[in-house]
Amino acid sequence: MELQSKNYTKALDIFQDCKNHLCIHGVIHGLIPGRIFMADDSATAMVASTEGIYLGGNPDNDLFLREMNSLLRHEIFPKLDADDVLDYVVYYPQSPLWEAKMDIVMKDLYAMKSGRMTFSHDLGNTDAPLADGVIPVDQKLLAREDCIGVDDVLEEISNQWPSLEAFLDKGFGCVGIEETERGPVIVSWCLTDWVVGSECELGVETAEGYREKGWAKKTAAGALALARKRGLTRAGWQCWSSNAASRRTALSVGFKPLAEYPVLFGWTNPLNNFLVNGNYYMQGDGTVGTQKDYARAAWNYAQALDKGWDWDGMASLYWNAACLFYRIGEKERAKHYYRIAVEKGWDGTECQTAADYVYSEADSAAIALELAK
């Protein structure tokens, strides 16, 4: 059954151990938009929000898990896609039992495995001053017309908060501003994703061209200072396990690692998801033990490319498919995709520069010569 908002607290016991997922408690207490579904025996539940899908409780209820799979496939993910939400992350308890049951939850969704890290910062009474160039995000800043990048900050707020008014009421953050020939430019920001009780969770972003210059550290430190002033006791931070820059920033401002765990992720549009799967299995992901799987990658590419879904004619996708089918011995299909790649402008340039998500292994030149015949 889907709980009515007034009954969301019935899920508290199921998720009481999820200290590293503040979003769950925000949904339960009505501070973050979301939906909660609970099994009839009240032993298993799923929280669905734009920030993620969270499962908890007893994994032995296969009927409930199958119902949740149907809900994800036919309602939740299509709705996210219609709302222009590109991707999703599914969080589940770290136990062998839950791991074994995720095939039921994600049947026919073709989700991929990755890793997430959570950090925690116990806020003290230190009232550190903001660094030069770092200012709080408030109504005055967001109304500035002379500052380049304000629209990006507003878009970030709209992605995380129900409204700008809700952010200005409960949220906070800092931006880093650098003076340039074009005028003042917001080059980095650290904002609260949400505030629940005496805790908050922070997210940081730095514009390309300004990274690795200390801006993320300065804006994150500024946001922590604002959190202390507001009397909050703890701040959280999440990132992908592969995001070394985010991990370094968190540690540099005093966050401590809390947990690292596997998650499942995918894109809400099924055809987009097939292409992402193609990229994923073409490269593999050593951080979670996913080996390269050329056959699986080729199959996924074909599901989208054969329907003409190629991200506005991206020739490298057809090149990838050609190479992968060649590697698994399906030469005719390889030639088919190679012809389309050439028709769409493929000339091997991206392969030579080893661009991300392009098949560019040692045998690339030999495969290209063979297919070009």
C-alpha positions in Angstrom: 0.0 0.0 0.0 1.1 3.6 -0.5 1.0 5.5 2.7 -0.7 8.8 3.1 1.6 11.6 4.1 0.1 11.8 7.6 1.2 8.1 8.1 4.7 8.4 6.8 6.1 8.0 10.3 5.0 4.4 10.2 8.1 3.8 8.1 10.5 5.2 10.8 11.3 1.8 12.4 12.1 0.2 9.0 14.6 2.9 8.2 15.9 3.7 11.7 19.4 2.4 10.9 19.8 4.5 7.8 21.7 7.3 9.5 23.7 8.0 6.3 20.6 8.7 4.3 19.1 12.0 5.6 16.8 12.2 2.6 14.8 9.3 3.9 14.0 11.0 7.2 13.3 14.2 5.3 10.6 12.5 3.3 9.2 10.7 6.3 8.9 14.0 8.2 7.4 15.8 5.2 10.4 18.1 4.6 11.4 16.6 1.2 8.9 15.6 -1.5 8.5 11.8 -1.9 6.3 8.8 -1.7 6.4 5.8 0.7 5.2 2.3 -0.1 4.9 -0.4 2.6 4.2 -4.1 2.6 1.0 -5.3 4.2 2.9 -6.8 7.1 4.6 -3.4 7.7 8.0 -5.2 7.5 9.3 -3.9 4.2 9.1 -0.5 2.6 10.3 1.7 -0.3 10.8 5.5 -0.3 10.7 7.1 -3.7 12.0 10.7 -4.2 13.8 12.6 -7.0 17.0 12.0 -5.0 16.8 8.3 -5.1 14.9 5.1 -4.4 15.5 3.6 -0.9 14.6 0.1 0.1 14.5 -1.2 3.7 13.3 -3.8 6.1 12.8 -7.5 5.5 13.9 -8.7 2.0 11.9 -11.9 2.2 8.7 -10.5 0.8 9.0 -11.4 -2.9 5.4 -10.3 -3.7 6.1 -6.8 -2.4 9.4 -6.6 -4.3 7.7 -7.6 -7.5 5.1 -5.0 -7.0 7.8 -2.4 -6.5 9.4 -3.5 -9.7 6.2 -3.0 -11.6 5.7 0.4 -9.9 9.2 1.5 -10.9 8.9 0.3 -14.5 5.4 1.6 -15.3 4.9 4.6 -13.1 7.9 6.1 -11.2 10.6 6.0 -13.8 8.3 7.2 -16.7 7.2 10.1 -14.5 10.8 11.0 -13.7 11.6 10.9 -17.4 8.6 13.1 -18.3 9.9 15.6 -15.7 13.3 15.6 -17.4 15.0 13.7 -14.6 17.8 11.9 -16.5 18.8 9.2 -14.1 18.1 7.5 -10.8 20.0 5.7 -8.0 18.6 2.8 -6.0 19.9 2.4 -2.4 19.4 -0.9 -0.5 20.6 -2.4 2.8 24.0 -3.9 2.6 23.3 -7.6 3.4 23.7 -10.8 1.3 19.9 -11.3 1.5 19.1 -7.9 0.0 21.8 -8.2 -2.6 20.3 -11.5 -3.8 16.8 -9.9 -4.0 17.7 -6.9 -6.1 17.3 -8.9 -9.2 13.5 -9.0 -8.4 13.3 -5.3 -7.7 15.2 -4.4 -10.9 13.9 -7.0 -13.3 13.9 -5.7 -16.9 15.3 -2.3 -15.8 18.9 -3.0 -16.8 20.4 -1.1 -13.9 24.2 -0.9 -13.4 26.2 -1.2 -10.3 28.4 1.5 -8.9 29.6 2.7 -5.5 28.7 5.6 -3.3 30.5 7.2 -0.3 28.9 9.1 2.6 30.8 11.4 4.9 29.8 13.1 8.1 30.9 16.3 9.9 30.1 16.8 13.5 29.8 20.6 13.7 31.5 22.3 16.6 31.3 25.9 17.9 34.0 27.3 15.6 32.9 30.4 13.9 35.4 30.6 11.1 35.3 33.7 8.8 34.4 33.2 5.1 37.4 33.2 2.7 38.0 36.1 0.3 35.6 35.9 -2.6 33.1 33.6 -0.8 29.7 35.1 0.1 26.5 33.6 1.4 23.6 32.7 -0.9 20.7 35.0 -0.1 17.9 36.9 -1.9 20.3 39.8 -2.6 22.8 37.6 -4.3 20.2 35.7 -6.3 18.7 39.1 -7.6 22.1 40.4 -8.9 22.1 41.0 -12.6 25.7 42.0 -12.8 27.0 38.5 -11.7 27.5 35.8 -14.2 26.4 32.4 -13.0 23.4 33.4 -10.8 21.1 31.5 -13.2 23.2 28.3 -12.7 22.8 28.6 -8.9 19.0 29.2 -9.3 18.8 26.1 -11.5 20.6 24.0 -8.9 18.3 25.3 -6.1 15.2 24.4 -8.3 16.6 20.9 -8.8 16.9 20.2 -5.1 14.3 22.3 -3.4 10.5 22.4 -3.8 10.7 26.2 -4.4 13.1 29.1 -4.1 11.1 30.3 -1.1 11.6 26.9 0.6 15.4 27.2 0.1 15.5 30.8 1.4 13.5 29.7 4.4 15.4 26.6 5.4 18.4 26.2 3.1 21.7 28.1 2.8 25.0 27.9 1.1 28.0 29.9 -0.3 29.3 30.9 -3.7 32.8 31.7 -4.8 33.0 34.8 -7.0 36.0 35.7 -9.1 36.5 39.1 -10.8 37.1 38.7 -14.6 37.2 40.9 -17.6 33.6 39.9 -18.2 32.7 41.0 -14.6 32.1 39.0 -11.5 31.6 35.3 -12.1 30.3 32.6 -9.8 32.9 29.9 -10.2 31.8 27.5 -7.4 29.0 26.9 -5.0 28.2 24.7 -2.0 24.5 24.5 -1.2 22.3 22.5 1.2 20.6 19.7 -0.6 18.2 19.6 2.3 17.9 20.4 6.0 16.2 18.0 8.4 16.0 18.9 12.0 19.5 19.8 13.2 21.2 18.1 10.3 21.9 19.1 6.7 23.5 17.6 3.6 25.7 19.6 1.3 26.5 19.5 -2.4 29.3 21.3 -4.2 29.9 22.2 -7.8 32.8 24.1 -9.5 32.7 25.5 -13.0 35.1 24.0 -15.6 38.2 26.1 -15.9 38.2 26.9 -12.2 38.6 23.4 -10.8 41.7 22.4 -8.7 42.2 25.9 -7.6 40.8 25.6 -4.1 37.3 27.0 -4.8 35.4 23.9 -3.8 37.2 23.8 -0.4 36.5 27.5 0.3 32.8 27.4 -0.6 32.4 24.1 1.4 34.1 25.6 4.4 31.9 28.6 4.1 28.7 26.5 4.0 29.9 24.6 7.1 30.5 28.0 8.9 26.9 29.0 8.1 25.6 25.6 9.3 27.4 26.2 12.7 25.9 29.7 13.0 22.4 28.2 12.4 22.9 25.8 15.3 23.1 22.6 13.3 24.9 19.7 14.8 25.8 17.6 11.8 26.5 17.9 8.1 26.5 15.1 5.5 28.2 14.7 2.2 27.7 12.1 -0.6 29.6 11.3 -3.8 30.3 8.5 -6.2 33.2 6.3 -5.1 35.0 7.2 -8.3 34.8 10.9 -7.7 38.2 11.4 -6.2 38.0 15.2 -6.3 34.8 15.3 -4.3 36.3 12.9 -1.8 39.4 15.1 -1.4 37.3 18.2 -0.9 35.2 16.6 1.8 38.2 15.4 3.7 40.0 18.8 3.3 37.2 20.6 5.3 36.9 18.0 8.1 34.4 15.5 6.9 35.0 11.9 8.1 34.2 8.8 6.0 31.0 7.2 7.3 30.2 4.5 4.8 31.0 3.1 1.3 28.5 0.8 -0.4 27.2 -0.4 -3.7 24.2 1.1 -5.4 22.3 0.5 -8.6 21.8 3.3 -11.1 20.3 3.8 -14.5 18.7 6.4 -16.8 14.9 6.9 -16.7 14.5 6.7 -20.4 14.9 3.1 -21.4 16.6 3.8 -24.7 19.0 6.2 -23.1 19.6 3.5 -20.5 20.6 1.0 -23.2 23.2 3.4 -24.5 24.6 4.1 -21.0 24.7 0.3 -20.5 26.7 0.0 -23.7 29.2 2.5 -22.5 29.3 0.9 -19.0 30.0 -2.7 -20.1 32.4 -1.6 -22.9 34.6 -0.1 -20.2 33.8 -2.1 -17.1 33.9 -0.6 -13.6 36.8 -2.0 -11.5 35.6 -0.1 -8.4 32.6 -2.5 -8.0 34.1 -5.6 -9.8 32.3 -5.2 -13.1 34.5 -6.6 -15.9 34.3 -5.6 -19.5 31.6 -7.5 -21.3 31.7 -6.9 -25.0 28.7 -9.1 -25.8 26.6 -7.4 -23.2 27.7 -4.0 -24.3 27.0 -4.8 -28.0 23.5 -6.1 -27.2 22.7 -2.9 -25.3 23.9 -0.6 -28.0 21.8 -2.5 -30.6 18.6 -2.1 -28.5 18.8 1.7 -28.9 20.6 2.1 -32.2 18.4 -0.2 -34.1 15.5 2.1 -33.2 17.4 5.1 -34.4 18.1 6.4 -30.9 21.6 7.7 -31.1 21.7 11.0 -29.2 21.2 13.2 -32.2 23.4 11.3 -34.6 26.4 10.6 -32.4 28.7 8.6 -34.8 30.9 7.2 -32.0 28.0 5.1 -30.7 27.9 3.2 -34.0 31.7 2.9 -34.0 31.5 1.4 -30.5 28.9 -1.1 -31.6 30.9 -2.0 -34.7 34.0 -2.7 -32.6 32.2 -4.7 -30.0 30.3 -6.9 -32.5 33.7 -7.4 -34.3 35.3 -8.5 -31.0 32.6 -11.1 -30.4 32.9 -12.5 -33.9 29.7 -11.1 -35.5 31.5 -9.5 -38.5 28.4 -8.7 -40.6 26.8 -6.8 -37.8 30.1 -5.0 -37.2 30.2 -3.9 -40.8 26.6 -2.7 -40.6 27.2 -0.4 -37.7 30.5 0.8 -39.1 28.8 1.8 -42.4 26.3 3.9 -40.4 29.1 5.4 -38.3 30.9 6.6 -41.5 27.6 7.9 -42.9 27.2 10.0 -39.7 30.7 11.4 -40.0 32.9 9.0 -38.2 36.6 9.5 -39.2 38.4 7.9 -36.3 39.5 11.3 -34.7 37.8 10.6 -31.4 39.3 7.1 -31.4 42.8 8.6 -31.8 42.3 11.0 -28.9 40.9 8.3 -26.7 37.8 10.3 -25.9 35.6 9.1 -23.0 33.1 6.5 -23.9 34.7 5.7 -27.3 36.1 2.3 -28.1 39.8 3.2 -28.3 41.7 0.1 -27.3 45.0 -1.1 -28.8 43.3 -3.0 -31.6 41.1 0.0 -32.7 43.2 0.8 -35.8 43.3 -2.8 -36.9 39.5 -3.2 -36.5 38.9 0.0 -38.5 41.1 -1.2 -41.4 39.3 -4.5 -41.5 35.9 -2.9 -41.4 36.8 -0.3 -44.0 37.5 -3.0 -46.6 
